[in-house]
Amino acid sequence: MRKAIGPDWQPLEEAVPIDVFRAEVWAWAKRLGVTERVREIHFRTMKRKWASCSSRGRLTFNTELLQQSAAFRRQVIVHELLHLKVPNHGKLFNALLKAYLDR
C-alpha cells in the first residue's frame, strides 16, 4: 500500500493513541475470526510500508498510521489480519478484503 498524501496536520479525531489503535486491531481480529492467530502487535517507524505480518502472528504497524484517517487505518489493519487467513494477494485475498472493507 502506498502512503497516504495529505496535509502536515491531522484533525484531532483522526489521530489516535497506540492503545486505541491496538483495540481497533483486536476488534477487527475478532470480527475476522483470527484472534487466536494474533501473537504480538508491535509499532515502529517504517520507511517503505505501513505494516507487516509474519506467518507466526506477529503484526508490526508503522507508527505513522496513528496519524492517518480511521478509514485508512481500517484498510491497513484488515489487510494485515487477512494475511493470517490467506498468506498471499491472490483472488481469494482480494475478494475477502473487498468484502470486509465494503461493509
N, C-alpha and C positions, 0 to 999 in steps of 0.2 A: 504494500500500500504506500502511496506517496504521502508525504507530509502535507497537511492542510496549509494553505496560504491564507493569511489573514492579517489584521492589524496587530500592532505590538501589544495592545491591551486586550483583555477579555472582560466581558461583563462579569460581575461578581457571581451570578448564578451559574456561570459556565466553569468557573474554577472550583475544584473540589479537593479536600484533604485526602491523603492516602487512605485513611480508614474508610472513608465514604466510597472511594474507588474500589477498595478491597471488598466492601459489602456488595457493590454492583457486580463484581466478578462472581462472588458466591451466589448471588441471586440468579444470575444467568446460568451458572453451573447447575444449580438445582433445576431450573427450567429445561435445560438441555439433557438432564439426566447423567451428568458426568461428575457429580460431587465426589464420588469415591475415587475418581482418577486424578483429581487435583491434589498434588502432594505439597507444592510450595508456590507461593506468589511473591515475586521479587520486583523491585523497582531499581532502575539505574539509567544513567544517561546513555542514549544510543545515537550514533551518528546517522545510520542509514535505514533504520526501520523503527516501527512503532512498538513491536512486540515479537516475542518468540515463544515457542512451546516445544518442550522436549518430549520424547516418547515415554519418559518416566513420570510425566505430570508436573514438570517444573515450568511455570509460566513466568516470564520476565517481561515487564512493561517499561516503556520509555517514560521517564519522569515528566517529559513534556506533554504527555497525554492528560495530565492533571489540569492543563490549561486549555484543553480543547473542548469543543462543544459536546453536550451529552449525546447527541446523535452519532458523532464521530467516535466517541469512547465506546458506545454500544457496538458499533461496527467492528472495531478492533477486538473487543472482548469476545464477541460471538465468533469472530473469525478464528481466534486462537483456541477457544474452547472446543470448537467443532473439530479441530485437529486431533483432539483426544478420541473422537469417534472415527474420523476419516483422515488419515495421515497425509493426504495429497490434495491437489487442487483440481481434481477431476470433475466429471459431470455431477456425480452424487454430492460432492462437497459444495459445488456452486449452487445446486438446487436447494440443498438444506440451508445454506447461507441466505439465499434469496427468500426462502420460506420464513425463516425466523426474523429477518430484518424487515420484511414487508408487512408484518403483523401490526 
